[in-house]
Amino acid sequence: MKPLSMSLGQQFELERQSRELDDMDDIKELQQVAKQLLMAWQEEIARSRSAVRQATGADG
């Protein structure tokens, strides 16, 4: 399988958000961001699985 590559825009956004994380001093704020990232990651996995099921006609 060919590895995924990020667009230039995605690379810039990654760098921007990485710098924001580096600047955080509040542990509660960092925990909240981490929870949001975990949710987004799991939602993306669910969307990907759904797209594969639709593309292959699989049910489960």
C-alpha distance matrix in Angstrom:
0.0 3.8 6.3 9.0 12.3 15.7 18.4 21.6 23.4 21.1 21.5 25.2 25.4 23.6 26.2 29.1 28.4 27.8 31.3 32.8 31.6 33.1 36.4 36.8 39.7 40.2 38.5 39.0 37.3 34.3 34.1 34.1 31.3 29.2 30.0 29.0 25.6 25.0 26.0 23.8 20.8 21.7 22.4 19.0 17.4 20.0 19.3 15.6 16.5 19.2 17.2 14.8 18.1 19.7 17.1 17.0 20.7 20.3 23.3 22.4
3.8 0.0 3.8 6.5 9.1 12.8 15.2 18.2 20.3 18.3 18.6 22.3 22.8 21.3 23.6 26.5 26.2 25.8 29.0 30.7 29.9 31.2 34.4 35.2 38.2 39.0 37.6 38.2 36.2 33.3 33.5 33.5 30.4 28.6 29.7 28.4 25.0 25.0 26.0 23.4 20.7 22.1 22.7 19.0 18.2 20.9 19.8 16.3 18.0 20.5 18.1 16.4 20.0 21.1 18.4 19.1 22.8 22.8 25.7 24.9
6.3 3.8 0.0 3.8 6.5 10.0 13.0 15.9 17.9 15.5 15.4 19.2 19.7 17.8 20.1 23.1 22.7 22.1 25.3 27.1 26.2 27.4 30.7 31.5 34.5 35.4 34.0 34.7 32.7 29.8 30.1 30.2 27.0 25.3 26.6 25.4 21.8 22.0 23.4 20.8 18.0 19.9 20.7 17.1 16.5 19.7 18.8 15.5 17.6 20.3 18.3 17.1 20.8 22.0 19.8 20.8 24.3 24.0 26.5 25.3
9.0 6.5 3.8 0.0 3.8 6.8 9.8 13.0 14.5 12.1 12.6 16.3 16.5 15.0 17.6 20.3 19.9 19.8 23.0 24.5 23.9 25.5 28.5 29.2 32.5 33.2 32.1 32.6 30.3 27.6 28.1 27.8 24.5 23.1 24.4 22.8 19.4 19.9 21.0 18.1 15.7 17.9 18.3 14.5 14.7 17.8 16.4 13.6 16.3 18.6 16.5 16.1 19.8 20.7 18.8 20.3 23.6 23.6 25.8 24.8
12.3 9.1 6.5 3.8 0.0 3.8 6.6 9.4 11.5 9.5 9.5 13.2 14.0 12.8 15.0 17.8 18.0 17.9 20.8 22.6 22.5 23.8 26.6 27.8 31.2 32.2 31.5 32.1 29.6 27.0 27.9 27.6 24.1 23.2 24.8 23.0 19.6 20.8 22.0 18.8 16.9 19.7 19.8 16.2 17.0 20.1 18.5 16.1 19.2 21.3 19.0 19.1 22.8 23.4 21.5 23.4 26.6 26.8 29.0 28.0
15.7 12.8 10.0 6.8 3.8 0.0 3.8 6.5 7.9 5.7 6.2 9.7 10.3 9.6 12.0 14.4 14.8 15.2 17.9 19.5 19.8 21.3 23.8 25.1 28.6 29.6 29.2 29.7 26.9 24.6 25.8 25.2 21.6 21.2 22.9 20.7 17.5 19.4 20.4 17.0 15.7 18.9 18.7 15.3 16.9 19.9 18.1 16.4 19.8 21.5 19.4 20.2 23.8 24.1 22.7 25.0 27.9 28.1 30.0 29.0
18.4 15.2 13.0 9.8 6.6 3.8 0.0 3.8 5.3 5.1 6.3 8.7 9.8 10.5 12.5 14.3 15.4 16.4 18.5 20.1 21.0 22.5 24.6 26.1 29.8 30.8 30.8 31.2 28.1 26.2 27.7 26.7 23.0 23.2 24.9 22.3 19.5 21.8 22.4 18.8 18.2 21.3 20.6 17.3 19.4 22.0 19.7 18.4 22.0 23.2 20.8 22.0 25.5 25.3 23.8 26.5 29.3 30.0 31.8 31.2
21.6 18.2 15.9 13.0 9.4 6.5 3.8 0.0 3.8 5.4 5.0 6.3 8.6 9.8 10.7 12.3 14.3 15.2 16.7 18.6 20.0 21.1 22.9 24.9 28.6 30.0 30.4 31.0 27.8 25.9 27.9 27.0 23.3 23.8 25.9 23.3 20.7 23.3 24.2 20.6 20.3 23.7 23.1 20.1 22.4 25.1 22.9 21.8 25.5 26.6 24.3 25.7 29.2 28.9 27.6 30.3 33.0 33.7 35.4 34.7
23.4 20.3 17.9 14.5 11.5 7.9 5.3 3.8 0.0 3.8 5.4 5.2 6.2 8.6 9.9 10.5 12.3 14.1 15.5 16.6 18.4 19.9 21.4 23.0 26.8 27.9 28.5 28.8 25.4 23.9 25.9 24.6 20.9 21.9 23.7 20.8 18.6 21.6 22.0 18.5 18.8 22.2 21.2 18.5 21.3 23.7 21.4 20.9 24.7 25.5 23.5 25.3 28.6 28.1 27.2 30.2 32.6 33.2 34.6 33.9
21.1 18.3 15.5 12.1 9.5 5.7 5.1 5.4 3.8 0.0 3.8 5.4 5.0 6.0 8.6 9.7 10.4 11.9 14.2 15.2 16.3 18.1 20.0 21.3 25.0 25.9 26.0 26.3 23.2 21.3 23.0 22.0 18.3 18.8 20.6 17.9 15.4 18.1 18.8 15.3 15.3 18.8 18.1 15.4 18.0 20.6 18.7 18.2 21.8 23.0 21.3 22.9 26.2 26.1 25.4 28.1 30.5 30.8 32.1 31.1
21.5 18.6 15.4 12.6 9.5 6.2 6.3 5.0 5.4 3.8 0.0 3.8 5.5 5.1 6.3 8.7 10.0 10.4 12.4 14.4 15.3 16.4 18.6 20.4 24.0 25.5 25.6 26.5 23.4 21.3 23.3 22.8 19.0 19.3 21.7 19.5 16.6 19.4 20.7 17.5 17.1 20.7 20.7 18.0 20.2 23.2 21.6 20.7 24.3 25.8 24.2 25.4 28.8 29.1 28.1 30.6 33.2 33.3 34.7 33.5
25.2 22.3 19.2 16.3 13.2 9.7 8.7 6.3 5.2 5.4 3.8 0.0 3.8 5.4 5.1 6.1 8.6 9.7 10.7 12.5 14.3 15.3 16.8 18.9 22.6 24.2 24.9 25.7 22.4 20.7 23.1 22.4 18.6 19.6 22.1 19.7 17.4 20.6 21.8 18.7 18.9 22.6 22.3 20.0 22.6 25.3 23.7 23.3 26.9 28.1 26.6 28.2 31.5 31.5 30.8 33.5 35.9 36.1 37.3 36.2
25.4 22.8 19.7 16.5 14.0 10.3 9.8 8.6 6.2 5.0 5.5 3.8 0.0 3.8 5.4 5.0 6.1 8.4 9.9 10.6 12.3 14.1 15.5 16.9 20.7 21.7 22.4 22.7 19.3 17.9 20.1 19.0 15.3 16.5 18.7 16.1 14.1 17.5 18.3 15.3 16.0 19.6 19.2 17.2 20.1 22.6 21.1 21.2 24.8 25.8 24.7 26.6 29.6 29.6 29.3 32.1 34.2 34.2 35.1 33.9
23.6 21.3 17.8 15.0 12.8 9.6 10.5 9.8 8.6 6.0 5.1 5.4 3.8 0.0 3.8 5.5 5.3 5.9 8.6 9.9 10.5 12.2 14.3 15.6 19.3 20.5 20.6 21.4 18.3 16.2 18.3 17.8 14.0 14.5 17.1 15.1 12.5 15.5 17.1 14.4 14.3 18.1 18.4 16.4 18.8 21.7 20.7 20.4 23.8 25.4 24.4 25.9 29.0 29.5 29.2 31.5 33.8 33.5 34.4 32.8
26.2 23.6 20.1 17.6 15.0 12.0 12.5 10.7 9.9 8.6 6.3 5.1 5.4 3.8 0.0 3.8 5.5 5.0 6.2 8.7 9.9 10.4 12.5 14.6 18.2 20.0 20.6 21.9 18.8 16.7 19.4 19.3 15.6 16.3 19.4 17.6 15.2 18.4 20.2 17.8 17.8 21.5 22.0 20.1 22.4 25.4 24.5 24.2 27.5 29.1 28.2 29.6 32.7 33.2 32.8 35.1 37.5 37.2 38.1 36.5
29.1 26.5 23.1 20.3 17.8 14.4 14.3 12.3 10.5 9.7 8.7 6.1 5.0 5.5 3.8 0.0 3.8 5.5 5.3 6.4 8.9 10.0 10.9 13.0 16.7 18.3 19.4 20.3 16.9 15.5 18.4 17.8 14.3 15.9 18.7 16.6 14.9 18.5 19.9 17.5 18.3 22.0 22.1 20.6 23.4 25.9 24.9 25.2 28.5 29.8 29.0 30.8 33.7 34.0 33.9 36.5 38.6 38.3 39.0 37.5
28.4 26.2 22.7 19.9 18.0 14.8 15.4 14.3 12.3 10.4 10.0 8.6 6.1 5.3 5.5 3.8 0.0 3.8 5.3 4.9 6.3 8.6 9.9 10.9 14.6 15.7 16.4 17.1 13.7 12.1 14.8 14.2 10.6 12.1 14.9 13.0 11.4 15.0 16.5 14.4 15.3 18.9 19.2 18.2 20.8 23.3 22.7 23.2 26.3 27.7 27.3 29.1 31.8 32.4 32.5 34.9 36.9 36.3 36.8 35.0
27.8 25.8 22.1 19.8 17.9 15.2 16.4 15.2 14.1 11.9 10.4 9.7 8.4 5.9 5.0 5.5 3.8 0.0 3.8 5.4 5.1 6.2 8.8 10.2 13.7 15.4 15.7 17.2 14.3 11.9 14.7 15.1 11.6 12.2 15.5 14.5 12.3 15.4 17.7 16.0 16.1 19.7 20.7 19.5 21.6 24.5 24.3 24.4 27.3 29.1 28.8 30.2 33.0 33.9 33.9 36.0 38.1 37.3 37.9 35.9
31.3 29.0 25.3 23.0 20.8 17.9 18.5 16.7 15.5 14.2 12.4 10.7 9.9 8.6 6.2 5.3 5.3 3.8 0.0 3.8 5.4 4.9 6.3 8.9 12.3 14.6 15.8 17.5 14.5 12.7 16.1 16.5 13.3 14.6 18.0 16.9 15.3 18.6 20.7 19.1 19.6 23.2 24.0 23.0 25.3 28.0 27.7 27.9 30.9 32.5 32.2 33.7 36.5 37.3 37.3 39.5 41.6 41.0 41.4 39.5
32.8 30.7 27.1 24.5 22.6 19.5 20.1 18.6 16.6 15.2 14.4 12.5 10.6 9.9 8.7 6.4 4.9 5.4 3.8 0.0 3.8 5.4 5.2 6.6 10.3 11.9 13.4 14.6 11.3 10.1 13.6 13.5 10.6 12.6 15.7 14.5 13.7 17.1 18.8 17.6 18.7 22.0 22.6 22.2 24.7 27.0 26.8 27.5 30.4 31.8 31.7 33.6 36.1 36.8 37.2 39.5 41.3 40.6 40.7 38.8
31.6 29.9 26.2 23.9 22.5 19.8 21.0 20.0 18.4 16.3 15.3 14.3 12.3 10.5 9.9 8.9 6.3 5.1 5.4 3.8 0.0 3.8 5.4 5.3 8.8 10.3 10.8 12.4 9.6 7.4 10.8 11.5 8.6 9.8 13.3 12.9 11.8 14.8 17.1 16.4 17.0 20.2 21.3 21.1 23.1 25.6 25.9 26.5 29.1 30.8 31.0 32.6 35.0 36.1 36.5 38.5 40.4 39.3 39.3 37.1
33.1 31.2 27.4 25.5 23.8 21.3 22.5 21.1 19.9 18.1 16.4 15.3 14.1 12.2 10.4 10.0 8.6 6.2 4.9 5.4 3.8 0.0 3.8 5.7 8.3 11.0 11.9 14.3 12.1 9.9 13.3 14.7 12.2 12.9 16.6 16.6 15.3 18.0 20.5 19.9 20.1 23.4 24.8 24.3 26.1 28.9 29.2 29.5 32.1 34.0 34.1 35.4 38.0 39.1 39.4 41.3 43.3 42.2 42.4 40.1
36.4 34.4 30.7 28.5 26.6 23.8 24.6 22.9 21.4 20.0 18.6 16.8 15.5 14.3 12.5 10.9 9.9 8.8 6.3 5.2 5.4 3.8 0.0 3.8 6.5 9.4 11.4 13.6 11.1 10.1 13.9 14.7 12.8 14.4 17.7 17.5 17.0 19.9 22.0 21.5 22.3 25.4 26.5 26.3 28.5 30.9 31.1 31.8 34.4 36.0 36.2 37.8 40.3 41.2 41.7 43.8 45.6 44.6 44.7 42.5
36.8 35.2 31.5 29.2 27.8 25.1 26.1 24.9 23.0 21.3 20.4 18.9 16.9 15.6 14.6 13.0 10.9 10.2 8.9 6.6 5.3 5.7 3.8 0.0 3.8 5.8 7.7 9.8 7.5 6.7 10.5 11.5 10.2 11.9 15.0 15.2 15.2 17.9 19.9 19.9 21.0 23.7 24.9 25.2 27.3 29.5 30.0 31.0 33.4 34.9 35.4 37.1 39.3 40.4 41.1 43.1 44.7 43.5 43.2 40.9
39.7 38.2 34.5 32.5 31.2 28.6 29.8 28.6 26.8 25.0 24.0 22.6 20.7 19.3 18.2 16.7 14.6 13.7 12.3 10.3 8.8 8.3 6.5 3.8 0.0 3.8 6.3 9.0 8.1 7.9 11.0 12.7 12.4 13.8 16.5 17.4 17.8 19.9 22.1 22.6 23.6 26.0 27.4 28.1 29.9 32.0 32.8 33.8 36.0 37.6 38.4 40.0 42.0 43.3 44.1 46.0 47.5 46.1 45.7 43.2
40.2 39.0 35.4 33.2 32.2 29.6 30.8 30.0 27.9 25.9 25.5 24.2 21.7 20.5 20.0 18.3 15.7 15.4 14.6 11.9 10.3 11.0 9.4 5.8 3.8 0.0 3.8 5.5 5.3 6.3 8.7 10.1 10.9 12.4 14.5 15.6 16.7 18.6 20.3 21.3 22.6 24.7 26.0 27.1 28.9 30.6 31.7 33.0 35.0 36.4 37.5 39.2 40.9 42.2 43.4 45.2 46.4 44.9 44.2 41.7
38.5 37.6 34.0 32.1 31.5 29.2 30.8 30.4 28.5 26.0 25.6 24.9 22.4 20.6 20.6 19.4 16.4 15.7 15.8 13.4 10.8 11.9 11.4 7.7 6.3 3.8 0.0 3.8 5.4 5.0 6.1 8.6 9.8 10.3 12.2 14.2 15.1 16.3 18.4 19.9 20.7 22.5 24.2 25.5 26.9 28.6 30.1 31.3 33.0 34.6 35.9 37.4 39.0 40.5 41.7 43.3 44.5 42.7 41.9 39.2
39.0 38.2 34.7 32.6 32.1 29.7 31.2 31.0 28.8 26.3 26.5 25.7 22.7 21.4 21.9 20.3 17.1 17.2 17.5 14.6 12.4 14.3 13.6 9.8 9.0 5.5 3.8 0.0 3.8 5.4 5.0 6.2 8.7 9.8 10.6 12.5 14.3 15.3 16.7 18.5 19.9 21.3 22.7 24.4 25.9 27.2 28.7 30.3 31.8 33.1 34.7 36.4 37.7 39.1 40.6 42.2 43.1 41.4 40.4 37.8
37.3 36.2 32.7 30.3 29.6 26.9 28.1 27.8 25.4 23.2 23.4 22.4 19.3 18.3 18.8 16.9 13.7 14.3 14.5 11.3 9.6 12.1 11.1 7.5 8.1 5.3 5.4 3.8 0.0 3.8 5.4 5.1 6.3 8.6 10.0 10.7 12.4 14.3 15.5 16.6 18.4 20.2 21.2 22.6 24.6 26.0 26.9 28.6 30.5 31.6 32.9 34.8 36.3 37.4 38.8 40.7 41.7 40.3 39.5 37.1
34.3 33.3 29.8 27.6 27.0 24.6 26.2 25.9 23.9 21.3 21.3 20.7 17.9 16.2 16.7 15.5 12.1 11.9 12.7 10.1 7.4 9.9 10.1 6.7 7.9 6.3 5.0 5.4 3.8 0.0 3.8 5.4 5.1 6.1 8.7 9.9 10.5 12.3 14.3 15.3 16.3 18.4 19.9 20.9 22.6 24.4 25.6 26.8 28.7 30.2 31.4 32.9 34.7 36.0 37.2 38.9 40.2 38.6 38.0 35.5
34.1 33.5 30.1 28.1 27.9 25.8 27.7 27.9 25.9 23.0 23.3 23.1 20.1 18.3 19.4 18.4 14.8 14.7 16.1 13.6 10.8 13.3 13.9 10.5 11.0 8.7 6.1 5.0 5.4 3.8 0.0 3.8 5.5 5.0 6.2 8.7 9.8 10.5 12.4 14.3 15.2 16.6 18.4 19.9 21.2 22.7 24.3 25.7 27.2 28.7 30.2 31.7 33.1 34.7 36.1 37.6 38.6 36.8 35.9 33.2
34.1 33.5 30.2 27.8 27.6 25.2 26.7 27.0 24.6 22.0 22.8 22.4 19.0 17.8 19.3 17.8 14.2 15.1 16.5 13.5 11.5 14.7 14.7 11.5 12.7 10.1 8.6 6.2 5.1 5.4 3.8 0.0 3.8 5.4 5.1 6.3 8.7 9.9 10.7 12.4 14.2 15.6 16.6 18.4 20.2 21.3 22.5 24.4 26.0 27.0 28.6 30.5 31.7 33.0 34.6 36.3 37.1 35.6 34.6 32.2
31.3 30.4 27.0 24.5 24.1 21.6 23.0 23.3 20.9 18.3 19.0 18.6 15.3 14.0 15.6 14.3 10.6 11.6 13.3 10.6 8.6 12.2 12.8 10.2 12.4 10.9 9.8 8.7 6.3 5.1 5.5 3.8 0.0 3.8 5.4 5.0 6.2 8.6 9.9 10.5 12.2 14.3 15.2 16.4 18.4 20.0 20.8 22.4 24.4 25.6 26.7 28.6 30.2 31.4 32.6 34.5 35.6 34.3 33.7 31.4
29.2 28.6 25.3 23.1 23.2 21.2 23.2 23.8 21.9 18.8 19.3 19.6 16.5 14.5 16.3 15.9 12.1 12.2 14.6 12.6 9.8 12.9 14.4 11.9 13.8 12.4 10.3 9.8 8.6 6.1 5.0 5.4 3.8 0.0 3.8 5.4 5.1 6.2 8.7 9.9 10.4 12.4 14.2 15.2 16.6 18.5 19.9 21.0 22.7 24.4 25.6 27.1 28.7 30.3 31.4 33.0 34.2 32.6 32.0 29.4
30.0 29.7 26.6 24.4 24.8 22.9 24.9 25.9 23.7 20.6 21.7 22.1 18.7 17.1 19.4 18.7 14.9 15.5 18.0 15.7 13.3 16.6 17.7 15.0 16.5 14.5 12.2 10.6 10.0 8.7 6.2 5.1 5.4 3.8 0.0 3.8 5.4 5.1 6.2 8.6 9.8 10.7 12.3 14.2 15.4 16.6 18.3 20.0 21.3 22.6 24.3 25.9 27.1 28.6 30.2 31.7 32.6 30.8 29.8 27.3
29.0 28.4 25.4 22.8 23.0 20.7 22.3 23.3 20.8 17.9 19.5 19.7 16.1 15.1 17.6 16.6 13.0 14.5 16.9 14.5 12.9 16.6 17.5 15.2 17.4 15.6 14.2 12.5 10.7 9.9 8.7 6.3 5.0 5.4 3.8 0.0 3.8 5.5 5.1 6.2 8.6 10.0 10.5 12.2 14.3 15.4 16.3 18.2 20.0 21.0 22.4 24.3 25.7 26.8 28.4 30.2 31.1 29.7 28.9 26.7
25.6 25.0 21.8 19.4 19.6 17.5 19.5 20.7 18.6 15.4 16.6 17.4 14.1 12.5 15.2 14.9 11.4 12.3 15.3 13.7 11.8 15.3 17.0 15.2 17.8 16.7 15.1 14.3 12.4 10.5 9.8 8.7 6.2 5.1 5.4 3.8 0.0 3.8 5.4 5.0 6.0 8.6 9.8 10.4 12.3 14.2 15.1 16.3 18.4 19.8 20.9 22.5 24.3 25.6 26.7 28.5 29.7 28.4 28.0 25.7
25.0 25.0 22.0 19.9 20.8 19.4 21.8 23.3 21.6 18.1 19.4 20.6 17.5 15.5 18.4 18.5 15.0 15.4 18.6 17.1 14.8 18.0 19.9 17.9 19.9 18.6 16.3 15.3 14.3 12.3 10.5 9.9 8.6 6.2 5.1 5.5 3.8 0.0 3.8 5.5 5.1 6.2 8.5 9.9 10.7 12.4 14.2 15.3 16.7 18.4 20.0 21.2 22.7 24.4 25.7 27.1 28.2 26.4 25.8 23.2
26.0 26.0 23.4 21.0 22.0 20.4 22.4 24.2 22.0 18.8 20.7 21.8 18.3 17.1 20.2 19.9 16.5 17.7 20.7 18.8 17.1 20.5 22.0 19.9 22.1 20.3 18.4 16.7 15.5 14.3 12.4 10.7 9.9 8.7 6.2 5.1 5.4 3.8 0.0 3.8 5.4 5.2 6.1 8.6 9.9 10.6 12.2 14.2 15.4 16.4 18.3 20.0 21.1 22.5 24.2 25.8 26.5 24.9 23.9 21.6
23.8 23.4 20.8 18.1 18.8 17.0 18.8 20.6 18.5 15.3 17.5 18.7 15.3 14.4 17.8 17.5 14.4 16.0 19.1 17.6 16.4 19.9 21.5 19.9 22.6 21.3 19.9 18.5 16.6 15.3 14.3 12.4 10.5 9.9 8.6 6.2 5.0 5.5 3.8 0.0 3.8 5.5 5.1 6.1 8.7 9.9 10.4 12.1 14.2 15.2 16.3 18.3 19.9 20.9 22.2 24.2 25.2 24.1 23.6 21.7
20.8 20.7 18.0 15.7 16.9 15.7 18.2 20.3 18.8 15.3 17.1 18.9 16.0 14.3 17.8 18.3 15.3 16.1 19.6 18.7 17.0 20.1 22.3 21.0 23.6 22.6 20.7 19.9 18.4 16.3 15.2 14.2 12.2 10.4 9.8 8.6 6.0 5.1 5.4 3.8 0.0 3.8 5.5 5.1 6.3 8.8 9.9 10.6 12.5 14.3 15.4 16.6 18.5 20.0 21.0 22.6 24.0 22.6 22.4 20.2
21.7 22.1 19.9 17.9 19.7 18.9 21.3 23.7 22.2 18.8 20.7 22.6 19.6 18.1 21.5 22.0 18.9 19.7 23.2 22.0 20.2 23.4 25.4 23.7 26.0 24.7 22.5 21.3 20.2 18.4 16.6 15.6 14.3 12.4 10.7 10.0 8.6 6.2 5.2 5.5 3.8 0.0 3.8 5.4 5.0 6.3 8.7 9.8 10.6 12.3 14.3 15.4 16.6 18.4 19.9 21.1 22.1 20.3 19.6 17.2
22.4 22.7 20.7 18.3 19.8 18.7 20.6 23.1 21.2 18.1 20.7 22.3 19.2 18.4 22.0 22.1 19.2 20.7 24.0 22.6 21.3 24.8 26.5 24.9 27.4 26.0 24.2 22.7 21.2 19.9 18.4 16.6 15.2 14.2 12.3 10.5 9.8 8.5 6.1 5.1 5.5 3.8 0.0 3.8 5.4 5.0 6.2 8.6 9.9 10.5 12.3 14.3 15.3 16.4 18.2 19.9 20.6 19.3 18.6 16.8
19.0 19.0 17.1 14.5 16.2 15.3 17.3 20.1 18.5 15.4 18.0 20.0 17.2 16.4 20.1 20.6 18.2 19.5 23.0 22.2 21.1 24.3 26.3 25.2 28.1 27.1 25.5 24.4 22.6 20.9 19.9 18.4 16.4 15.2 14.2 12.2 10.4 9.9 8.6 6.1 5.1 5.4 3.8 0.0 3.8 5.4 5.0 6.1 8.5 9.7 10.4 12.2 14.1 15.2 16.3 18.2 19.5 18.5 18.6 17.0
17.4 18.2 16.5 14.7 17.0 16.9 19.4 22.4 21.3 18.0 20.2 22.6 20.1 18.8 22.4 23.4 20.8 21.6 25.3 24.7 23.1 26.1 28.5 27.3 29.9 28.9 26.9 25.9 24.6 22.6 21.2 20.2 18.4 16.6 15.4 14.3 12.3 10.7 9.9 8.7 6.3 5.0 5.4 3.8 0.0 3.8 5.5 5.1 6.2 8.6 9.9 10.6 12.3 14.2 15.3 16.4 17.8 16.3 16.3 14.3
20.0 20.9 19.7 17.8 20.1 19.9 22.0 25.1 23.7 20.6 23.2 25.3 22.6 21.7 25.4 25.9 23.3 24.5 28.0 27.0 25.6 28.9 30.9 29.5 32.0 30.6 28.6 27.2 26.0 24.4 22.7 21.3 20.0 18.5 16.6 15.4 14.2 12.4 10.6 9.9 8.8 6.3 5.0 5.4 3.8 0.0 3.8 5.5 5.2 6.1 8.6 9.9 10.5 12.3 14.2 15.3 15.9 14.4 13.8 11.9
19.3 19.8 18.8 16.4 18.5 18.1 19.7 22.9 21.4 18.7 21.6 23.7 21.1 20.7 24.5 24.9 22.7 24.3 27.7 26.8 25.9 29.2 31.1 30.0 32.8 31.7 30.1 28.7 26.9 25.6 24.3 22.5 20.8 19.9 18.3 16.3 15.1 14.2 12.2 10.4 9.9 8.7 6.2 5.0 5.5 3.8 0.0 3.8 5.5 5.1 6.1 8.6 9.9 10.5 12.2 14.2 15.0 14.3 14.3 13.4
15.6 16.3 15.5 13.6 16.1 16.4 18.4 21.8 20.9 18.2 20.7 23.3 21.2 20.4 24.2 25.2 23.2 24.4 27.9 27.5 26.5 29.5 31.8 31.0 33.8 33.0 31.3 30.3 28.6 26.8 25.7 24.4 22.4 21.0 20.0 18.2 16.3 15.3 14.2 12.1 10.6 9.8 8.6 6.1 5.1 5.5 3.8 0.0 3.8 5.4 5.1 6.2 8.6 9.9 10.5 12.2 13.8 13.2 14.0 13.0
16.5 18.0 17.6 16.3 19.2 19.8 22.0 25.5 24.7 21.8 24.3 26.9 24.8 23.8 27.5 28.5 26.3 27.3 30.9 30.4 29.1 32.1 34.4 33.4 36.0 35.0 33.0 31.8 30.5 28.7 27.2 26.0 24.4 22.7 21.3 20.0 18.4 16.7 15.4 14.2 12.5 10.6 9.9 8.5 6.2 5.2 5.5 3.8 0.0 3.8 5.4 5.1 6.1 8.6 9.8 10.5 11.7 10.2 10.7 9.3
19.2 20.5 20.3 18.6 21.3 21.5 23.2 26.6 25.5 23.0 25.8 28.1 25.8 25.4 29.1 29.8 27.7 29.1 32.5 31.8 30.8 34.0 36.0 34.9 37.6 36.4 34.6 33.1 31.6 30.2 28.7 27.0 25.6 24.4 22.6 21.0 19.8 18.4 16.4 15.2 14.3 12.3 10.5 9.7 8.6 6.1 5.1 5.4 3.8 0.0 3.8 5.4 5.1 6.2 8.5 9.9 10.1 9.4 9.4 9.1
17.2 18.1 18.3 16.5 19.0 19.4 20.8 24.3 23.5 21.3 24.2 26.6 24.7 24.4 28.2 29.0 27.3 28.8 32.2 31.7 31.0 34.1 36.2 35.4 38.4 37.5 35.9 34.7 32.9 31.4 30.2 28.6 26.7 25.6 24.3 22.4 20.9 20.0 18.3 16.3 15.4 14.3 12.3 10.4 9.9 8.6 6.1 5.1 5.4 3.8 0.0 3.8 5.5 5.1 6.0 8.5 9.7 10.1 11.4 11.7
14.8 16.4 17.1 16.1 19.1 20.2 22.0 25.7 25.3 22.9 25.4 28.2 26.6 25.9 29.6 30.8 29.1 30.2 33.7 33.6 32.6 35.4 37.8 37.1 40.0 39.2 37.4 36.4 34.8 32.9 31.7 30.5 28.6 27.1 25.9 24.3 22.5 21.2 20.0 18.3 16.6 15.4 14.3 12.2 10.6 9.9 8.6 6.2 5.1 5.4 3.8 0.0 3.8 5.4 5.0 6.0 8.1 8.0 10.1 10.2
18.1 20.0 20.8 19.8 22.8 23.8 25.5 29.2 28.6 26.2 28.8 31.5 29.6 29.0 32.7 33.7 31.8 33.0 36.5 36.1 35.0 38.0 40.3 39.3 42.0 40.9 39.0 37.7 36.3 34.7 33.1 31.7 30.2 28.7 27.1 25.7 24.3 22.7 21.1 19.9 18.5 16.6 15.3 14.1 12.3 10.5 9.9 8.6 6.1 5.1 5.5 3.8 0.0 3.8 5.5 5.2 5.5 4.8 6.4 7.2
19.7 21.1 22.0 20.7 23.4 24.1 25.3 28.9 28.1 26.1 29.1 31.5 29.6 29.5 33.2 34.0 32.4 33.9 37.3 36.8 36.1 39.1 41.2 40.4 43.3 42.2 40.5 39.1 37.4 36.0 34.7 33.0 31.4 30.3 28.6 26.8 25.6 24.4 22.5 20.9 20.0 18.4 16.4 15.2 14.2 12.3 10.5 9.9 8.6 6.2 5.1 5.4 3.8 0.0 3.8 5.5 5.1 6.7 8.3 10.2
17.1 18.4 19.8 18.8 21.5 22.7 23.8 27.6 27.2 25.4 28.1 30.8 29.3 29.2 32.8 33.9 32.5 33.9 37.3 37.2 36.5 39.4 41.7 41.1 44.1 43.4 41.7 40.6 38.8 37.2 36.1 34.6 32.6 31.4 30.2 28.4 26.7 25.7 24.2 22.2 21.0 19.9 18.2 16.3 15.3 14.2 12.2 10.5 9.8 8.5 6.0 5.0 5.5 3.8 0.0 3.8 5.7 8.0 10.7 12.4
17.0 19.1 20.8 20.3 23.4 25.0 26.5 30.3 30.2 28.1 30.6 33.5 32.1 31.5 35.1 36.5 34.9 36.0 39.5 39.5 38.5 41.3 43.8 43.1 46.0 45.2 43.3 42.2 40.7 38.9 37.6 36.3 34.5 33.0 31.7 30.2 28.5 27.1 25.8 24.2 22.6 21.1 19.9 18.2 16.4 15.3 14.2 12.2 10.5 9.9 8.5 6.0 5.2 5.5 3.8 0.0 3.8 5.4 8.9 10.7
20.7 22.8 24.3 23.6 26.6 27.9 29.3 33.0 32.6 30.5 33.2 35.9 34.2 33.8 37.5 38.6 36.9 38.1 41.6 41.3 40.4 43.3 45.6 44.7 47.5 46.4 44.5 43.1 41.7 40.2 38.6 37.1 35.6 34.2 32.6 31.1 29.7 28.2 26.5 25.2 24.0 22.1 20.6 19.5 17.8 15.9 15.0 13.8 11.7 10.1 9.7 8.1 5.5 5.1 5.7 3.8 0.0 3.8 6.6 9.4
20.3 22.8 24.0 23.6 26.8 28.1 30.0 33.7 33.2 30.8 33.3 36.1 34.2 33.5 37.2 38.3 36.3 37.3 41.0 40.6 39.3 42.2 44.6 43.5 46.1 44.9 42.7 41.4 40.3 38.6 36.8 35.6 34.3 32.6 30.8 29.7 28.4 26.4 24.9 24.1 22.6 20.3 19.3 18.5 16.3 14.4 14.3 13.2 10.2 9.4 10.1 8.0 4.8 6.7 8.0 5.4 3.8 0.0 3.8 5.9
23.3 25.7 26.5 25.8 29.0 30.0 31.8 35.4 34.6 32.1 34.7 37.3 35.1 34.4 38.1 39.0 36.8 37.9 41.4 40.7 39.3 42.4 44.7 43.2 45.7 44.2 41.9 40.4 39.5 38.0 35.9 34.6 33.7 32.0 29.8 28.9 28.0 25.8 23.9 23.6 22.4 19.6 18.6 18.6 16.3 13.8 14.3 14.0 10.7 9.4 11.4 10.1 6.4 8.3 10.7 8.9 6.6 3.8 0.0 3.7
22.4 24.9 25.3 24.8 28.0 29.0 31.2 34.7 33.9 31.1 33.5 36.2 33.9 32.8 36.5 37.5 35.0 35.9 39.5 38.8 37.1 40.1 42.5 40.9 43.2 41.7 39.2 37.8 37.1 35.5 33.2 32.2 31.4 29.4 27.3 26.7 25.7 23.2 21.6 21.7 20.2 17.2 16.8 17.0 14.3 11.9 13.4 13.0 9.3 9.1 11.7 10.2 7.2 10.2 12.4 10.7 9.4 5.9 3.7 0.0
